[in-house]
Amino acid sequence: MNANHLAFDIGAETLRWGVVSPGMVILEQGVVTLRSQTLEGLSNEVASLASKASHEIDSIGVSVSGSVSDDDPQGTVLGGEAPRYLDGVPLGAELSFATSLPVSVTNCGKAAALGEYAAGALRGAGLGVAILLGSHIDGGIVCDGRALCGAHGFAGSFGLLRNSPFEGEMRLSDDMDGTCGWPALKRAILETKGMLDVGDVNGHALFDWVMRGDPDALRGLHSYAKQLCMWILNLQCVLDPEVFAIGGGISAQPVLAEALQTTLRAMLADLPVKGLPRPKIVICELGDDARLIGAVYEARRRAGR
C-alpha cells in the first residue's frame, strides 16, 4: 500500500495536521485555528482538511490529550486537559463517520514516543522512554514497537509521579509535573538569582543568563537537572529501558543535555547501591512532528501494515 496518511494533533484551540508518507516522512503540514470549540466544529474541520488533501489518503491518525484504550475500536478519549469537550467521546468513530476513512486515536505522549521510535531518537530501541518537558510532563514508553498502554491506557503518565502521599491537599512541588515542568526550571533559576518577585521573565532571558555563564543561573539549572535525574533514576529502576529521549521546548537548549549528563554522573558516583545501570539520555529529534508521525505509525500498526 503506497497511499499516504493524514495526521492530526488536537490542541485546545488549534489543530495541527500533516500528510505523512508510508516511509514516515511529513510531506506537508500546517496549523489551523478551531473556530468552534465543539466536537461538531472539530469534525467539520477534520473532514474539510481531509477532502482538500493534495495526496491520496489511506487512513487518519489522531494525537490527543487523554487516555485511549489500546483495544477500543471506537477510539474513546477519557480525561485529558484540552480540549475537555472530548472527554468520553468515541473520537475515532466520530471522525471516521465524518471523513469516511479509518481513524486511529492515540494519546499525545504515546504518539510522540512512537514518532521518535519510527523516525527519531528511539529508533531501534527494544524498550525506550520519551519524556516531554513542557508546562506539564508528558511522554510514553515504547516496547518492541508498541506503546505501552497498561490495563487502563494510563501507562506513561509520568507527570503524576509523586514523592509524597496521594492524600489531603497535594502540592504540585511534590510531583514530577511540579518539579520538572517549565515553571520549575524558571523558578529554580530565578530563586538562585534572588529574583522570584520580579514578575514574568521570558525563557530567552533565562537561557541567556545560562549561556553567559551566570553562576546563579547555572546553579539553578543544575538544581532543576538534579530533580529530573532523580525521576529518571526511579524510572530506570522500574522499567530499565535502553534509552530515555528528552523532548519538549526546554530540551531544545543544549545546556540542558550537558547539565543532565554532568548531574547524572555525580549522582551515580555517590550512589551507595551498586549495579544500577546508568540511564542513557538523548534528546528527541522530531519536535512537534513526533506526534504527527507517531499517530500515523500507530494507525498503520493497528491496520496491520
Secondary structure, 3 states (H helix, E strand, C coil): CCCEEEEEEECCCEEEEEEECCCCCEEEEEEEECCCCCHHHHHHHHHHHHHHCCCCEEEEEEEECCECCCCCCCCECECCCCCHHHCCCEHHHHHHHHHCCCEEEEEHHHHHHHHHHHHCCCCCCCEEEEEEECCCEEEEEEECCEECCCCCCCCCCHHHCECCCCCCCCCHHHEHHHHHCHHHHHHHHHHHCCCCCCCCCCHHHHHHHHHCCCHHHHHHHHHHHHHHHHHHHHHHHHHCCCEEEEECHHHHCHHHHHHHHHHHHHHHHCCCCCCCCCCCEEECCCCCHHHHHHHHHHHHHHCCC
